[in-house]
Structure formats: C-alpha cells, structure tokens
C-alpha cells in the first residue's frame, strides 16, 4: 500500500498551504511562495505522514463500526 497523497489546503496548525502542488506561507499580511527544495521536501513528507495518519484513523473507525466477527470457538 502506498502512502496517501496530501490534499490541497492548509497544513494542520501551520501557516502553510498547498495550492496547485506549490507550498505557500500565509499570514494576515499576505503570502509568499515557498521555493526552497529542502523546505518544500520536508513539507511534502510531513503532509504525506499526516494523510497516512488520517487514513489509518478512518480505517480504525470503519473497523469499529463493523459487526463483531462470529466466534469460531477455538482457543489460543
């Protein structure tokens, strides 16, 4: 399974936004395009990790809402 691709939008609790595959630093005074490849690479990695964590939580919630598996009667 490959890591989920980050979506466009604000990176949680940060002044960073991904728009059209470009990272922007935003504030009340305006925004600036992030162009440093090391910095944007780290942002890409963090965004992928956040997307993977979100997917893992969604998978756990889906499993919790499924009915329990029937007991096969076996012992460990």
N, C-alpha and C positions, 0 to 999 in steps of 0.2 A: 504494500500500500504506500503510495507516495504522499508527501505532506500536502495539506490543502494550500491552495493559492490564496494569498491575502486579498481581501476585497478593497475596493476604493473606499476612502473615508478616513476619519481621524483615528490615529493610533490611540488606544485607550489611555486616558490620563496623561496626555502629552500634547505639546503644541505642534505636532507633526501630522500632516495629511498626505495621503497617497491619492493623486489625481492623474488619470491617464498615464499610469506607470511612472510617474515622477513624484518625488517626495518634496513637499513644501513645508517650510517652517512658518507658522502663522501666529500672529498676535493682534491685539487691538489696533496697533499702529500700521499693520499691513502684513504682507507675506513675502517670502523670498524662496527661490528655488534652491534646493539642496543639490549641489553638484559634485561634492567630494565623493569619489568612488568608495573609499573605505567607510565613510559615514553611511552612505546610502546602502552599502552592502550589509552593514550591521542592522540597519532599519529593516531591510528585506528579511534577514534571518529572524529578527525579533517578531516581525509581523507573521511570518510563517509559523513560528512557535506558538504565537497567540491563536492563530487559526486552527492549528492542530489541537491545542488545549480546548478551544471552543467545541471542536468536533468530538473530542473524547467525552466532554461533559454531556453533549447532546446524545451520544451513544449510550452513556450510562443512564440517562433519564429515560431513553426509549426502552432499555432493558428493564428498568424498574417498573414501567407501566405494562409490561408483558405479563400474562398469567404465569404462575409458577409451573415449572416442568413437573410432570407426574413422577411420583416416587417409584423407582424401579424395585425397591425392596432390598437392594444389595447393601452389604456392609463394607466398610473400609477397614 
